[in-house]
Structure formats: structure tokens, C-alpha cells
Amino acid sequence: MAQDTGPTGVGDPVLNTAVFAGFVLITLYVVYKVSSRNSSAADYYAAGGRFTGVQNGIALSGDFLSAASFLGIAGAIAINGYDGFLYSIGFLVAWLVNLLLIAELVRNTGRFTMGDVLAFRMRQRPVRAAAATSTLVISLFYMLAQMAGAGAVVALLLDVHGSGGQAVVITVVGLIMIFYVLVGGMKGTTWVQIIKAAILILSVVLMTVFLLGKFGFSLSALLEQAATNNAKGEKVLGPGVQYGKTSTTTLDFISLALALVLGAAGLPHVLMRFYTVPDAREARRSVVWAVGTMTVFYTATLVIGYGASALVGSERILDSTGRENAAAPLLAFEIGGTVLLGIVAAVAFATILAVVAGLTITASASFAHDVYANILRKGRPAPGSEVKVARITAVVIGVLAIVGGILANGQNVAFLVALAFAFAASANLSTLLYSLFWKRFNTSGTLWGMYGGLGSCLLLVVLSPVVSGSPTSIMSDVDFAVFPLSNPGIVSIPVSFVCGYLGTLFGREKADPALQKEMEVRSLTGLGR
């Protein structure tokens, strides 16, 4: 077997780079070929609604299975065992909320963005402004996690030791992503996500089969070796390694679970995917296919995570440059040498590229459609100007993602994504559910719910151990952490529901009965869309 090249890199950096470059060239060609019709807003934002449920479901899984899923969860399981697998369970169960409550209704009510749904029976300008603000904050926070994952992969697979070198490669990844969005729009981005999802699922399945083969296809033997080679011993086979030791960690676990399960239904880039299919039936099929695809993936993460603990060892993983994020690449090197590692490198980069591209087009669409077209131009933008503004916004957001990724380099990506889920659940879920199911809900309730949830979540994160007060904090040398939990969902999510309820009760303007009935009929039938 090939040997480790040192404590900070594995495999052959030239091979890793070549495999990734091959993926980029193929996807760039695909994006170029499918980008011929991106002149209208419908083409650029929603690919004209021409994708099937199967295609969109695979693309949904590609959009959702981020660097947190591939790198962060495998690392969390390798280090913390059972408690790390809770991320997988939370991410997967979250799709039941989308399937049962959100997918069909959102697709029938809106056209391009979440703001279309929230503003349907409310005052347009303030609600669209709030929706755009929420979308931009969540998208940028989610991007930090992806670009942080890019830094970890760069450090390990390309043997780039210095922060300057990692920053250069993060910049290159960001520029490629901007090109995807500018040229391909939603159609090109969707095909990148479909290709990436297919490669990702195939890779994790092959890794799982190879790994189990090394232990005679005995899961018990793999788990026994994982416990032996983990610093925490047999404790990793049961709950309590990371959560449940104290009342604070128990609350942190409950908060994390709430954020993961409820957050997916409020993620703007997931909601926007439901507009790329022609009807509600295909929207439901999208979710079913996405759930099936992700079930295979998250089941494989359990084997891969424990396999990394068994063959690589928790101490070696934590000593590597990427720390937890390096578990899957290090395992690939152990079971398949430089060739499998090169493939995993390409998959990891492809994961980051595809997800960040989806986030970028969502954020740029929200600004161009909600703010520019409907607020600044009062619903009457000049022909072609909305898509032009969206492209300019994509460049600005891409640059911000690059800068944020450089600053967030080294953070655990699964943890960062969990925070993004908390923001999504806090800002968007309550207002979406109230808008779809509560007749009395009004503009004041919408604004109170969105800004109350988003503001409380942001404040609690700033005052939590995420930012200061612990060795793993962003600002580890200072301590102003007065909120003890790392994930604020247990507080900020109920705050958003309460704020939406109180804003509706105390708001002066009443709900419009006619618009409410129209929205109800449209959401259930799709008529008039």
C-alpha cells in the first residue's frame, strides 16, 4: 500500500489535483452546453420548470449532501461514534417535514423564491425585504461551512501547509463556482449537482463495500476494532460521548436535534429547487427520490465513520491538518491508496462546488427577484435587467463566500452547517407554516416572526461558545459567552413562532380573506400559478 506523505498530507497531490481538474472540466463542458437558454428569469432561476421529479430529486440530494455530510459527519462518527451519527439521523428525518408540509404547497404558491410564498397575501415590499435578508444571511452562513471544508480538503489532499496556499485554492474553488452560476444558471447548476450526487453515492457505496470486505463483511468486527482504536474506547459504541454528560450538553443535543429536523424545511436553496419541476406531483417525487438517495448515503456514513476510527484511529485523525474533516479522505487512503484518495478528493471538491453554486444562485435570485424586481422596480423590471442583476449579485456573493471561507478555515463543517440549519428554522419555518395554514396571519406577524427568529438566533450565536470562551471558539483568546449552548435552536425557534403569533395579534392590519382563500386554493391545487 502507498505510504503517508507526512502528518499534513496523504497520497499524491498531483494525482489528487488531476482527478479534481478532470471533474471540473467535464462539468464546465456540461454547464456550457446547457446554458443556451438563460435569457429569461424563469430559465435562469428555475430552468423553466423542465426537470423531472427523478432528476430534481437526485439534484436535491446533491444540493443537500454538503461538505458537512461527506466530511463532517464521517469525522464526527469517527471521533464521537454514536453521538456523531445523530447528525445523519437529523439531516435525514428533516426531509419528512418537507415531504408532508412544505414541498407541494410551496411549489404551487410561488414562482422563483421563498419571498413569493411569504409575500403572496401580505404587503409586498417589507415582506420581500425580510425574505431576502433571511435568504442572504442563511446562504452566506451555509457557504462558510462549505468553504471551510474546501480548506480542510486542500490542506490534506494537496499537501498545502500554509494558510496562504489554502486561501489561494479556496479562491480558485470560489471562482469556478461563480462561473457555474453565471454561465449555467439553475439548469447548469442542477446538472452539476446531478453528476456530483451520482459520483458521491457511488463513492461512498464502494468505500463501504471495500471497508466491510476488510473485516470479512462483519459489522461487529469493524465496530470492535473501531472501539479498540479510538481514544474513548467502547464508549463510542453507545450514546453519551459528546452529549448527555451534563444538563448543558443534554440541552445542546436537544437544540441540535431541533435545528437539524426543522431546519431543512426553511433552507432557501432547498425550497427553490421545487420550482424546477413542472407540477406538484413531480415536486413530491423529487422529495421521495431525494430521501431514498440520502438514506443510502447516510447509512454508508455510519460504516465509513466507524471504519475511519478502526483503520486510521481517532488520534491520527485529530493530529491531521483537517482534524475531523480529514477522516473520510484518510480512510480512503488506507483502503484504496492514492487512486481511491484521488477520487475522494474530487468528490469532496465537487460536493463543495455544487452546494455553494446552489446557494449562490438562490441568494442572487432572492436579491434580484425580491429586492430589485419587486421592491425597487415595483414588479416592472426592464426586460433582461433582472437576470443581469442576479449575475452581478452572484459575483458579489461569491467573493464574500471566498473571504468567509478563508476566515472560517479549520472549523468543523458539520457543526457550522448545524448552525445554518438553526438560522433557517428560526427565520423561515414559522412564517412559512403560518402563511400556509393560519388564516389570520398578517404582515406584522410575518415581519415579527422572521426578524425575531433571525435576530435572536444571531445574538445567541454571538454570545455562545461558538464565538468565544473555549479552545475551539472562533475567538478563543477572549470570553464573552453568556449563552451556554453551542446551537441556539431550542430558544430561537420557539421565539420565532411566538413572535409571529404576537405580531399577528397586535398588528394593526388584518389578513386579506380573499387573498387567503386564493392562496389556499392555489397551494392545494396549483391552479392559477
C-alpha positions in Angstrom: 0.0 0.0 0.0 1.1 3.6 -0.6 2.6 5.3 2.3 1.6 8.5 4.1 3.5 11.5 2.8 3.6 13.1 6.2 1.4 14.5 9.0 -0.4 17.0 6.9 -0.9 15.3 3.5 -1.7 11.9 2.1 -1.4 10.4 -1.3 -0.1 12.1 -4.4 -1.1 15.8 -4.6 -0.5 15.7 -8.4 -3.0 12.8 -8.8 -5.5 14.4 -6.5 -5.3 17.6 -8.4 -5.6 15.8 -11.8 -8.7 13.9 -10.8 -10.4 17.1 -9.5 -9.4 19.0 -12.6 -11.0 16.3 -14.7 -14.3 16.6 -12.8 -14.1 20.4 -13.2 -13.5 20.2 -17.0 -16.4 17.7 -17.5 -18.8 19.8 -15.5 -17.7 23.1 -17.1 -18.4 21.5 -20.5 -21.9 20.3 -19.3 -22.7 23.8 -18.0 -21.6 25.4 -21.2 -23.7 23.0 -23.3 -26.9 23.5 -21.3 -26.6 27.3 -20.9 -28.0 28.3 -24.3 -31.4 29.3 -22.8 -30.8 31.5 -19.8 -32.2 34.8 -21.1 -35.4 34.9 -19.1 -35.9 34.9 -15.3 -37.8 31.6 -15.5 -34.9 29.9 -17.3 -32.2 31.4 -15.1 -33.9 30.8 -11.7 -35.9 27.7 -12.3 -34.6 26.1 -15.5 -38.0 26.7 -17.0 -39.5 24.1 -14.7 -38.4 21.4 -17.1 -36.7 18.8 -14.8 -38.4 15.6 -13.9 -39.1 14.5 -10.3 -36.3 11.9 -10.6 -33.8 14.4 -11.9 -34.7 17.0 -9.4 -34.7 14.5 -6.5 -31.1 13.5 -7.3 -30.2 17.2 -7.7 -31.9 17.9 -4.4 -29.7 15.2 -2.7 -26.7 16.8 -4.5 -27.7 20.2 -3.2 -28.3 18.9 0.3 -25.4 16.4 0.7 -22.8 19.1 1.5 -19.3 19.0 2.8 -20.9 18.6 6.3 -22.4 15.3 5.2 -19.4 13.9 3.4 -16.5 15.2 5.6 -18.0 16.5 8.9 -20.4 13.6 9.7 -17.8 10.9 8.9 -15.4 12.7 11.2 -17.9 13.2 13.9 -18.7 9.4 13.9 -15.0 8.5 13.8 -14.3 10.7 16.9 -17.6 10.5 18.9 -19.2 7.4 17.5 -22.9 7.1 18.1 -23.3 10.8 19.0 -21.8 11.7 15.7 -24.3 9.6 13.9 -27.1 11.8 15.3 -26.2 14.4 12.6 -27.0 11.8 9.9 -30.3 10.9 11.6 -31.3 14.6 12.0 -30.5 15.5 8.4 -32.5 12.6 7.0 -35.5 12.9 9.3 -35.8 16.6 8.4 -37.0 15.6 4.9 -40.2 14.2 6.3 -41.2 17.8 7.2 -40.5 18.8 3.6 -42.5 15.9 2.2 -45.5 16.3 4.4 -45.9 20.0 4.9 -43.7 22.1 2.5 -42.8 20.7 -0.9 -46.1 20.6 -2.8 -47.6 23.8 -1.2 -44.5 25.9 -1.8 -44.2 24.8 -5.4 -47.8 25.6 -6.1 -47.8 29.0 -4.4 -44.5 30.6 -5.6 -42.6 31.0 -8.8 -38.9 31.5 -8.1 -38.1 32.3 -4.4 -39.4 31.8 -0.8 -40.4 35.5 -0.9 -43.1 34.7 -3.5 -44.8 32.5 -1.0 -44.4 34.7 2.1 -45.5 37.9 0.2 -48.5 36.3 -1.6 -51.1 37.7 0.8 -49.0 40.3 2.6 -47.7 43.7 1.9 -45.1 43.0 -0.8 -42.2 45.4 0.0 -41.5 44.8 3.7 -42.1 41.0 3.5 -39.9 40.5 0.4 -37.2 42.6 2.1 -37.3 40.4 5.1 -37.3 37.2 3.0 -34.3 38.4 1.0 -32.4 39.4 4.2 -33.1 35.9 5.7 -32.1 34.2 2.5 -28.8 36.1 2.2 -27.8 35.5 5.9 -28.6 31.8 5.8 -26.9 31.3 2.4 -23.7 33.1 3.5 -23.6 31.2 6.7 -24.0 27.9 4.9 -21.3 28.9 2.4 -18.9 29.4 5.3 -19.2 25.7 6.1 -18.6 24.6 2.6 -15.6 26.8 2.0 -14.2 25.8 5.4 -14.5 22.2 4.1 -12.6 23.2 1.0 -9.7 24.5 3.2 -9.6 21.2 5.1 -9.5 19.1 1.9 -6.9 21.4 0.3 -4.6 21.1 3.3 -4.8 17.3 3.4 -5.0 16.2 -0.2 -2.9 18.8 -2.0 -0.3 19.0 0.8 -0.7 22.7 1.1 0.7 23.6 4.5 0.4 27.4 4.8 -2.8 29.3 5.3 -1.8 31.4 2.3 -1.7 28.4 0.0 -5.0 27.2 1.3 -6.5 30.6 0.7 -5.4 30.5 -2.9 -7.1 27.2 -3.5 -10.3 28.3 -1.7 -10.3 31.3 -4.1 -9.9 29.1 -7.1 -12.8 26.9 -5.9 -14.9 30.0 -5.4 -14.1 31.4 -8.9 -15.1 28.1 -10.5 -18.4 28.1 -8.6 -19.1 31.7 -9.8 -18.5 30.6 -13.4 -21.1 27.7 -12.9 -23.7 30.2 -11.7 -23.0 33.0 -14.2 -23.0 30.8 -17.3 -25.3 27.8 -16.4 -27.9 29.4 -14.2 -30.2 26.9 -12.5 -30.1 24.5 -15.3 -26.3 24.2 -15.4 -26.1 24.1 -11.6 -28.7 21.3 -11.5 -26.7 19.2 -13.9 -23.6 19.7 -11.8 -25.5 18.6 -8.8 -26.9 15.5 -10.5 -23.4 14.5 -11.7 -21.9 15.2 -8.3 -24.7 13.2 -6.4 -24.2 10.2 -8.6 -20.4 10.2 -8.1 -20.8 10.8 -4.4 -23.3 7.9 -3.8 -21.2 5.6 -5.9 -18.0 6.5 -4.0 -19.5 6.0 -0.5 -21.1 2.7 -1.5 -17.8 1.4 -2.9 -15.9 2.6 0.2 -18.5 0.9 2.4 -18.1 -2.4 0.5 -14.3 -2.2 0.4 -14.3 -1.4 4.1 -16.6 -4.2 5.2 -14.6 -6.6 3.0 -11.5 -5.9 5.1 -13.5 -7.2 8.1 -15.0 -10.2 6.4 -18.3 -8.4 6.0 -18.7 -8.5 9.7 -20.0 -5.2 11.1 -19.4 -6.4 14.6 -15.7 -7.0 13.9 -15.5 -3.5 12.4 -17.1 -1.9 15.5 -14.9 -3.8 17.8 -11.8 -2.6 16.1 -13.2 1.0 16.0 -13.6 0.9 19.8 -10.1 -0.5 20.2 -8.5 2.2 18.0 -10.5 5.1 19.5 -9.2 7.2 22.4 -12.6 7.0 24.0 -12.8 3.2 23.8 -16.0 1.3 23.9 -17.9 4.4 24.8 -18.1 5.4 21.1 -20.5 2.4 20.5 -23.2 4.0 22.6 -24.7 7.4 23.4 -23.1 9.9 25.8 -19.6 10.6 24.4 -20.4 14.1 23.3 -23.9 14.8 24.6 -25.7 13.8 27.8 -22.8 14.1 30.3 -24.3 17.2 31.9 -27.6 19.1 31.7 -25.9 21.6 29.4 -24.8 19.0 26.9 -28.2 17.4 27.1 -29.9 20.7 26.2 -27.3 21.2 23.5 -28.2 17.9 22.0 -32.0 18.7 22.0 -31.2 22.1 20.5 -29.1 20.5 17.8 -31.8 17.9 17.0 -34.5 20.6 16.7 -32.3 22.6 14.4 -31.5 19.6 12.1 -35.0 18.3 11.9 -36.8 21.6 11.4 -34.1 23.5 9.5 -34.2 21.7 6.1 -37.8 23.0 5.6 -36.6 26.5 5.9 -33.4 26.3 3.7 -33.9 28.8 0.8 -31.8 26.8 -1.7 -33.8 23.6 -0.9 -37.1 25.4 -1.3 -36.1 27.0 -4.6 -35.5 23.5 -6.1 -39.2 22.8 -6.0 -39.7 25.4 -8.8 -37.6 23.5 -11.3 -40.3 20.8 -11.8 -43.5 21.2 -13.9 -46.1 20.3 -11.3 -46.8 19.3 -7.7 -46.7 15.6 -8.4 -43.1 15.9 -9.6 -42.3 18.0 -6.5 -43.4 15.1 -4.3 -41.5 12.6 -6.5 -38.4 14.9 -6.0 -38.6 14.5 -2.3 -39.2 10.8 -2.4 -36.1 10.3 -4.6 -34.1 12.6 -2.5 -35.0 10.7 0.7 -34.2 7.4 -0.9 -30.8 8.6 -2.2 -29.8 10.2 1.1 -30.9 7.1 3.1 -28.2 5.1 1.2 -25.7 7.8 1.8 -26.3 8.4 5.5 -26.3 4.6 6.2 -22.9 4.5 4.5 -21.6 7.3 6.7 -22.1 5.1 9.7 -19.8 2.4 8.3 -17.3 5.0 6.9 -17.1 6.9 10.2 -16.5 3.8 12.4 -14.2 2.4 9.7 -12.1 5.5 9.9 -11.8 5.0 13.6 -10.9 1.3 13.1 -8.3 1.7 10.4 -7.0 5.3 10.9 -7.6 5.9 14.6 -9.0 8.9 16.4 -5.6 10.2 17.5 -4.2 10.3 13.9 -7.4 11.9 12.6 -7.2 14.7 15.2 -3.5 15.2 14.6 -4.0 15.7 10.9 -4.4 19.2 9.4 -8.1 18.7 8.6 -8.9 17.1 12.0 -12.4 15.6 12.0 -12.9 16.7 8.4 -10.0 14.5 7.3 -11.5 11.2 8.5 -13.0 10.1 5.1 -10.0 11.1 3.0 -7.6 9.3 5.4 -9.8 6.2 5.3 -9.9 6.2 1.5 -6.1 6.3 1.5 -6.0 3.4 3.9 -8.3 1.1 1.9 -7.5 2.2 -1.7 -4.3 4.1 -1.7 -3.6 7.1 -3.9 -6.2 6.2 -6.6 -9.2 6.0 -4.2 -7.9 9.0 -2.4 -7.8 11.0 -5.6 -11.4 10.0 -6.4 -12.5 11.0 -2.9 -10.6 14.3 -3.3 -12.6 15.0 -6.5 -15.9 14.0 -4.8 -15.1 16.3 -1.8 -14.3 19.3 -4.1 -17.3 18.5 -6.3 -19.5 18.4 -3.2 -18.4 21.9 -2.2 -18.6 23.3 -5.7 -22.2 22.0 -6.3 -23.6 23.1 -2.9 -22.0 26.6 -3.0 -23.2 27.1 -6.6 -26.8 26.2 -5.4 -26.5 28.6 -2.5 -25.1 31.4 -4.7 -27.9 31.2 -7.3 -30.5 31.1 -4.6 -29.1 34.2 -2.8 -28.6 36.1 -6.1 -32.2 35.2 -7.2 -33.6 36.4 -3.9 -31.9 39.7 -4.2 -32.7 40.2 -7.9 -36.3 38.9 -7.8 -37.4 40.1 -4.4 -35.4 43.3 -3.8 -34.6 44.6 -7.3 -37.6 43.5 -9.4 -40.4 43.7 -6.8 -39.2 46.4 -4.3 -37.0 48.7 -6.3 -38.8 48.3 -9.7 -42.2 47.6 -8.1 -42.8 44.5 -10.1 -41.9 46.0 -13.5 -38.2 45.5 -14.2 -36.9 46.3 -17.7 -36.6 43.2 -19.9 -33.4 41.3 -19.1 -32.4 43.5 -16.2 -33.5 41.1 -13.5 -31.2 38.3 -14.8 -28.3 40.9 -15.2 -28.7 42.0 -11.6 -28.8 38.3 -10.5 -25.5 37.7 -12.2 -23.9 40.8 -10.6 -25.2 39.7 -7.2 -23.8 36.2 -7.8 -20.3 37.7 -8.2 -20.6 39.7 -5.0 -21.9 36.8 -3.0 -19.1 34.5 -4.5 -16.4 37.0 -3.3 -18.0 37.1 0.2 -18.0 33.3 0.3 -14.4 33.2 -0.6 -13.4 35.7 2.1 -15.6 34.0 4.7 -14.2 30.6 3.7 -10.7 31.8 4.3 -11.7 33.2 7.7 -13.6 30.0 8.7 -10.9 27.6 7.5 -10.3 24.9 10.2 -13.8 24.9 11.7 -15.8 21.6 11.8 -18.1 21.8 8.8 -20.9 19.6 10.2 -21.1 21.9 13.2 -21.2 25.1 11.1 -24.0 23.6 8.9 -26.0 22.8 12.0 -25.9 26.5 12.9 -27.1 27.4 9.4 -30.0 25.0 10.0 -30.8 26.8 13.2 -30.9 30.1 11.3 -33.2 28.6 8.7 -35.6 27.0 11.2 -35.7 30.2 13.3 -36.2 32.7 10.5 -38.3 30.9 7.9 -40.1 27.8 9.2 -42.6 29.6 11.4 -43.5 32.2 8.8 -43.9 29.6 6.1 -46.2 27.4 8.2 -48.2 30.3 9.4 -48.6 31.7 5.9 -49.8 28.3 4.5 -52.0 27.2 7.3 -53.2 30.2 9.5 -55.9 32.4 8.1 -55.4 35.3 10.5 -51.6 35.6 9.8 -50.7 39.1 8.6 -47.8 41.2 7.5 -46.9 42.2 11.1 -46.7 38.6 12.1 -44.5 37.8 9.2 -42.0 40.5 10.0 -42.0 39.8 13.7 -41.5 36.1 13.1 -38.7 36.4 10.6 -36.7 39.2 12.2 -37.4 37.9 15.7 -36.2 34.4 14.9 -33.2 35.6 12.8 -32.2 38.3 15.3 -32.4 36.0 18.4 -30.5 33.3 16.6 -27.7 35.6 15.6 -27.5 37.2 19.0 -27.3 33.8 20.8 -24.6 32.6 18.4 -22.5 35.7 19.1 -22.9 35.2 22.9 -22.3 31.4 22.7 -19.1 29.2 22.9 -19.1 29.2 19.1 -17.6 32.7 19.1 -15.7 32.9 22.4 -14.9 31.3 25.6 -13.5 27.9 24.6 -10.4 26.5 22.9 -12.5 25.6 19.7 -14.1 29.1 19.5 -13.6 31.4 16.6 -12.1 34.0 19.1 -10.5 31.6 21.6 -8.5 34.3 23.3 -11.5 36.2 24.7 -14.6 35.2 26.7 -17.9 36.9 26.4 -20.0 33.7 26.1 -23.0 34.1 28.4 -25.3 31.7 26.5 -24.0 28.2 27.3 -25.3 26.2 24.3 -23.4 25.9 21.0 -26.6 25.6 19.0 -29.4 28.2 19.8 -32.3 26.3 18.1 -34.0 25.3 21.3 -34.5 29.0 22.1 -34.6 30.8 18.8 -37.0 28.5 17.0 -39.8 28.9 19.7 -39.0 32.6 19.8 -39.8 32.9 16.1 -43.2 31.1 16.5 -44.1 33.3 19.5 -43.0 36.5 17.7 -45.1 35.6 14.6 -48.1 34.8 16.8 -47.8 38.0 18.9 -47.1 40.1 15.8 -50.3 38.8 14.2 -52.4 39.5 17.4 -51.1 43.1 17.9 -50.6 44.1 14.3 -53.0 46.8 13.1 -53.7 45.5 9.6 -55.9 42.4 9.2 -55.4 39.5 6.9 -57.0 39.7 3.5 -59.7 37.0 3.3 -59.8 37.0 -0.5 -56.0 36.6 -0.9 -56.0 33.9 1.8 -58.6 31.9 0.0 -56.8 32.3 -3.3 -53.5 31.2 -1.7 -55.2 28.2 -0.1 -56.7 27.0 -3.4 -53.5 27.6 -5.3 -51.3 25.8 -2.7 -53.6 22.7 -2.7 -54.3 22.5 -6.4 -51.7 24.6 -8.3 -54.4 26.4 -10.2 -53.6 30.0 -11.3 -49.9 29.6 -10.9 
